[in-house]
Amino acid sequence: MDYTIDNETFETLAREIADLKRERKAVILAHYYQRPEVQDVADFVGDSLQLSRQAAGTDAEVVVFCGVHFMAESAAILSPEKTVLLPEAEAGCPMAEMVDAESLRLRKRSLPGSKVVCYVNSSADVKAECDVCCTSSNAAKVVESLGTSPVLFVPDKNLGLYVSEKLGKPMDLWPGFCLTHDRLASSDITEARRAHPRAKVIVHPECREEVWRLADYVGSTAGLIRYAQTTEAEEFIVGTESGILHQLQSTCPDKKFYLASDKLVCRNMKATTLVKVRDALRNLSPRITVAEETRLKAKAALDRMLELG
């Protein structure tokens, strides 16, 4: 898949998008994993937690969510009065599809008394079955807020294990994972370190245990960017989806970043193009909505997460 775009095409599409955005009273939100040109036309670029806050707080009438389906769904849950658009309707999340509401209900019945912590990388139906949501930015804080209650962590086993180890709290972990992050192996880190011996290794907690145990820093996408900005190191081996390199290089132009593996590309995140952003604004479609009963239950779990900060 070709992820390049020439300057003339970018400028033309960016102007069209800017005009349509004013006409529609719209805001464009983009995840760090989006194509560089999509990030460049967005009003706000961030990780899942930052984008959730933006979606909840914006006064725009239309929210164009450049990400994957569960992210746009979360925006629709938090702001039902707004028109929420997902430019690529088929941009899903394989990890989110590894858990469904019925399977979760069965698991909950086998674990009476457990609190269910749900990673935002999940459907609205699944969120509606959970006590509280979390992102990779605040997962440890969310779990810690539950005190001594037993916890079922859904659906990312890698993030769940990282949080469990960090807090010293055993948890029941759903066997889901991010296909992109799970591709990264300890051998990739070893090889990258051999090629760049002075570089710090920074990775996302969706990576396997064998990977995050080798890292100098583990954090959310926003956390990785902050670390690169604030540490004195000048070179970094980056263990997360390739789209983050655009923000890293933009915010730290004097530093060097090396993707830990060329396998770190999410096709779903790269499915959104500027043409699709323009067409979504032009047609006010594809629109994401959530049934009201489900929305209210899912919103309670998202609100609890946002209240924790």
C-alpha positions in Angstrom: 0.0 0.0 0.0 1.4 3.4 -1.0 1.3 6.0 1.8 2.9 8.9 -0.1 1.2 12.0 -1.5 2.7 14.8 -3.7 2.7 18.4 -2.5 0.3 19.7 -5.2 -2.3 17.1 -4.4 -1.9 17.7 -0.7 -2.4 21.5 -1.0 -5.5 21.1 -3.2 -7.2 18.6 -0.9 -6.2 20.6 2.2 -7.9 23.7 0.8 -11.0 21.8 -0.1 -11.1 20.2 3.4 -10.6 23.6 5.1 -13.5 25.1 3.1 -15.8 22.2 3.9 -14.8 22.2 7.5 -15.9 25.9 7.9 -19.1 25.2 6.0 -20.0 22.2 8.2 -18.8 23.7 11.5 -16.6 20.7 11.8 -13.5 19.6 13.8 -11.1 17.0 12.5 -9.5 14.7 15.1 -6.7 12.3 14.1 -4.8 9.6 15.9 -1.0 9.6 15.9 -1.0 6.4 13.7 -2.8 8.2 10.8 -1.0 9.0 7.6 1.2 12.1 7.9 -0.9 14.2 5.6 -4.1 13.3 7.5 -2.4 14.4 10.8 -1.4 17.7 9.0 -5.0 18.7 8.2 -6.3 17.7 11.7 -7.3 20.3 14.3 -6.0 18.0 17.0 -3.7 14.9 16.9 -3.5 12.7 19.9 -3.7 9.3 21.5 -7.0 7.6 22.5 -7.3 9.4 25.9 -6.5 12.8 24.4 -9.0 12.2 21.5 -11.7 11.1 23.9 -11.4 14.3 25.9 -11.4 16.4 22.7 -14.5 14.6 21.4 -16.3 15.1 24.8 -15.4 18.8 25.0 -15.6 20.2 21.4 -18.4 22.6 20.5 -18.2 21.7 16.8 -21.4 20.4 15.2 -19.5 17.7 13.2 -16.7 15.5 14.4 -14.5 13.9 11.7 -12.7 11.1 13.4 -9.6 10.0 11.5 -8.9 6.7 13.3 -10.7 3.4 13.5 -14.3 2.4 14.3 -14.1 2.1 18.1 -12.7 5.6 18.3 -15.5 7.2 16.3 -18.0 5.1 18.3 -16.6 6.6 21.6 -17.0 10.1 20.2 -20.7 9.2 19.3 -21.2 7.8 22.8 -19.8 11.0 24.5 -21.5 13.5 22.1 -24.7 12.0 20.7 -25.9 15.4 19.6 -23.0 15.8 17.2 -22.6 14.2 13.7 -19.7 11.8 14.0 -18.0 10.8 10.8 -15.5 8.0 10.1 -14.0 8.7 6.7 -13.2 5.0 6.1 -16.2 3.0 7.2 -14.2 -0.3 7.1 -11.4 0.9 9.3 -11.8 -1.5 12.2 -9.6 -2.9 15.0 -8.8 -6.6 15.0 -8.2 -6.5 18.8 -11.6 -4.9 19.4 -13.1 -7.8 17.4 -11.4 -10.4 19.7 -14.1 -9.8 22.4 -17.9 -9.6 22.1 -20.6 -8.7 24.6 -22.1 -12.2 24.9 -18.7 -13.8 25.5 -17.9 -11.1 28.1 -21.2 -11.7 29.9 -20.3 -15.4 30.2 -16.9 -14.7 31.5 -18.3 -12.2 34.1 -20.6 -14.9 35.4 -17.6 -17.1 36.1 -15.9 -14.3 38.0 -18.5 -12.9 40.5 -17.3 -9.8 42.3 -14.7 -8.9 39.7 -14.6 -5.4 38.3 -14.3 -5.2 34.5 -11.7 -2.8 33.2 -12.2 -2.3 29.5 -9.5 -0.9 27.2 -11.0 1.7 24.8 -10.0 -0.5 21.9 -13.4 -2.3 22.1 -16.9 -1.9 20.8 -19.7 0.1 22.4 -21.5 -3.2 23.2 -18.4 -4.4 25.1 -18.0 -1.1 26.9 -21.6 -1.3 28.0 -20.7 -4.5 29.9 -17.8 -3.0 31.8 -17.4 -1.0 35.0 -14.8 1.5 33.7 -12.8 2.1 30.5 -9.1 2.9 30.3 -6.5 3.8 27.7 -2.8 2.9 27.6 -2.2 6.4 29.2 -4.2 5.8 32.3 -4.7 2.0 32.6 -2.6 1.7 35.7 -4.4 4.6 37.4 -7.8 3.1 36.5 -6.9 -0.3 37.9 -5.4 1.2 41.0 -8.6 3.2 41.7 -10.4 -0.1 42.2 -8.4 -0.9 45.3 -8.5 -4.5 46.3 -11.3 -5.6 44.0 -10.4 -8.4 41.7 -10.2 -7.2 38.1 -11.0 -8.7 34.7 -9.0 -6.8 32.1 -10.4 -6.7 28.6 -9.3 -7.3 25.8 -5.5 -6.6 25.6 -3.5 -9.3 27.4 -0.2 -7.5 26.7 -1.3 -4.2 28.2 -3.1 -6.0 31.0 0.1 -7.9 32.0 2.1 -4.7 31.9 -0.3 -3.0 34.3 -0.4 -6.1 36.5 3.4 -6.1 36.8 3.6 -2.4 37.3 1.1 -2.4 40.2 1.9 -5.9 41.6 -1.7 -6.8 41.2 -2.8 -10.1 39.7 -5.6 -9.7 37.2 -7.7 -12.0 34.9 -6.7 -11.2 31.4 -8.7 -11.6 28.3 -6.6 -13.2 25.5 -6.8 -10.4 23.0 -3.9 -8.4 21.4 -3.0 -5.8 18.9 -1.9 -7.5 15.7 0.5 -4.7 14.8 2.3 -4.4 18.2 2.2 -8.2 18.8 4.4 -8.7 15.6 7.3 -7.0 17.4 9.7 -9.6 19.0 12.6 -9.3 21.3 14.9 -10.3 18.4 13.8 -7.1 16.6 14.8 -5.0 19.6 18.2 -6.8 19.8 18.9 -6.3 16.2 17.8 -2.6 16.3 20.1 -2.0 19.3 23.0 -3.6 17.5 22.4 -1.2 14.6 21.9 1.9 16.9 23.8 1.2 20.1 23.3 4.7 21.5 19.6 4.8 21.0 17.0 4.6 23.8 14.4 1.9 23.2 10.8 3.3 23.7 7.8 1.0 23.2 4.1 0.9 23.6 2.6 -1.4 26.3 0.5 -3.2 23.7 3.8 -5.0 22.8 4.6 -8.4 24.1 6.2 -8.8 27.5 9.5 -10.0 25.9 9.6 -6.6 24.2 8.6 -4.1 26.9 11.0 -5.8 29.4 13.9 -4.8 27.1 12.7 -1.1 26.8 14.2 2.0 28.4 10.7 3.5 28.5 7.2 2.1 28.1 4.3 4.4 27.5 1.3 5.4 25.4 1.8 7.2 22.1 1.6 10.6 23.8 3.9 9.3 26.6 6.5 8.2 24.0 6.4 11.7 22.4 6.8 13.4 25.8 9.7 11.1 26.7 11.5 11.9 23.5 10.9 15.7 24.0 12.1 15.7 27.6 15.0 13.2 27.8 18.5 14.2 26.8 18.9 11.2 24.5 19.3 12.1 20.9 18.4 8.7 19.2 15.5 6.4 19.7 14.3 3.0 18.6 10.6 3.2 18.4 8.3 0.2 19.2 4.9 1.3 18.1 2.9 2.0 14.9 4.9 3.8 12.2 2.6 6.8 12.1 4.0 8.2 15.3 7.3 9.0 13.5 5.7 12.0 11.9 4.9 13.7 15.3 8.2 12.6 16.8 10.2 14.1 13.9 8.0 17.3 13.9 8.3 17.9 17.6 12.0 16.8 17.9 13.6 17.8 14.6 17.1 17.6 16.0 16.7 14.0 17.2 16.8 10.7 15.3 14.1 8.0 15.3 14.4 4.4 14.1 11.3 2.2 13.7 12.0 -1.0 15.6 10.7 -3.1 12.7 9.1 -2.4 9.3 6.3 -4.7 10.5 4.9 -1.9 12.6 2.2 -0.7 10.2 -1.5 -0.9 10.8 -3.4 -1.1 7.6 -6.7 0.0 9.3 -5.1 3.2 10.6 -3.6 3.9 7.2 -7.0 3.3 5.4 -8.1 7.0 5.9 -6.9 9.3 3.1 -7.4 13.0 2.4 -9.8 12.2 -0.4 -12.0 10.2 2.1 -11.8 13.0 4.7 -13.0 15.5 2.0 -15.8 13.2 0.8 -16.9 12.5 4.4 -17.3 16.3 5.0 -18.9 16.8 1.6 -21.5 14.0 2.1 -21.7 13.9 5.9 -21.1 10.2 5.6 -20.2 7.5 6.8 -21.9 8.5 10.1 -21.3 6.5 13.3 -24.2 6.2 15.7 -24.8 4.1 18.8 -28.2 2.7 20.1 -29.3 4.8 23.1 -29.5 2.0 25.6 -26.0 0.8 24.7 -24.7 4.4 24.6 -25.8 5.2 28.1 -24.2 2.1 29.6 -21.0 2.6 27.6 -20.9 6.3 28.5 -21.0 5.4 32.2 -17.8 3.4 31.8 -16.1 6.2 29.7 -17.2 8.9 32.1 -15.6 7.1 35.0 -12.4 6.9 33.0 -12.5 10.6 32.2 -13.3 11.6 35.8 -10.0 9.9 36.9 -8.1 12.3 34.6 
